[in-house]
Amino acid sequence: MRALFLFFVAANLAFFAWTAYFAPPDAGRDPQPLGRQIAPERLPILPAETGVQPGAPAHALGPPARACLEWGAFAPAEATRAREALAALALGERLAERRSEETAHWWVFIPPQANRQAAQKKAAELKALGIDDYFIVQEDGPARWAVSLGVFTSERAAQSHLEALRARGVRTAQLAQREVRVPKVWLQVRDADQQRQAALREIARSIEGSELRECPAGG
């Protein structure tokens, strides 16, 4: 047994010496990897991830966003008040108008009065409250001698206008559905930077029921 043990020890030592000093290099390893590269100077060095796609234009990193915004929709008589509200921004050629005809589905009004004189009396009460945006319905039909206070394309805008009128003391105004085609004016502010966009949002809040949105494509 002792002789067999010594034989295995001698065999292991001989194998270790052979692999360390006499065995050929491993075929899977390259002892000179750098020397075997083909034109290493042409290999591209990729930059760290920045979130910008290759070839992106330089302005994608630079100036603040600009937009075309339009404010409305106003009846022709109401557009004057809106223009005055924008005067402080000194918009110059940036300010334009877009006119359209829209179908209004919601009507804010004072119910029909007994006759012309009664309707005119209601109109005088509105003037005393500082309300000028109204007209008396005179054509024949169930709405004759009603006092119209505005027509709107959305119920939300109509409800907002009604609440504002009630806050100013108009107690008899009502809201109802009524489909009618009406002319509308949208005031457009083109090439508005972020500062002007913020100012426009503040101004838009000053007129109940108005909407500030992006200009339509091609508009």
QUINORRA-V199854 format. One record per backbone hydrogen bond with DSSP energy under -0.5 kcal/mol. CO is the residue of the C=O (numbers start at 0). NH is the residue of the N-H. Records with the same first field share a line. If there is no record, write none. Layout:
BEGIN
CO = NH + NH
END
This chain:
BEGIN
0 = 4
1 = 5
2 = 6
3 = 7
4 = 8
5 = 9
6 = 10
7 = 11
8 = 12
9 = 13
10 = 14
11 = 15
12 = 16
13 = 17
14 = 18
15 = 19
16 = 20
17 = 21 + 22
25 = 28
28 = 30
29 = 32
31 = 35
32 = 35
33 = 36
36 = 38
38 = 41
39 = 42
43 = 45
50 = 52
52 = 55
56 = 59
57 = 60
58 = 61
66 = 68 + 191
67 = 214
68 = 188
69 = 212
70 = 186
71 = 210
73 = 184
74 = 77 + 78
75 = 79
77 = 81
78 = 82
79 = 83
80 = 84
81 = 85
82 = 85 + 86
83 = 86
85 = 88
86 = 89
90 = 93
91 = 94
93 = 189
95 = 187
97 = 185
99 = 183
101 = 103 + 181
103 = 179
104 = 177
105 = 151
106 = 175
107 = 148 + 149
108 = 173
109 = 146
114 = 118
115 = 119
116 = 120
117 = 121
118 = 122
119 = 123
120 = 124
121 = 125
122 = 126
123 = 127
124 = 128
125 = 128 + 130
126 = 129
129 = 131
131 = 133
134 = 147
135 = 137
136 = 144
140 = 143
142 = 145
144 = 112
145 = 136 + 147
146 = 109
147 = 134
149 = 107
151 = 104 + 105
153 = 157
154 = 158
155 = 159
156 = 160
157 = 161
158 = 162
159 = 163
160 = 164
161 = 165
162 = 166
163 = 167
164 = 167 + 169
165 = 168
168 = 170
171 = 110
173 = 108
175 = 106
177 = 179
179 = 103
181 = 101
183 = 99
184 = 73
185 = 97 + 187
186 = 70
187 = 95 + 189
188 = 68
191 = 66
192 = 196
193 = 197
194 = 198
195 = 199
196 = 200
197 = 201
198 = 202
199 = 203
200 = 204
202 = 205
203 = 206
205 = 207
206 = 209
210 = 71
212 = 69
215 = 218
END
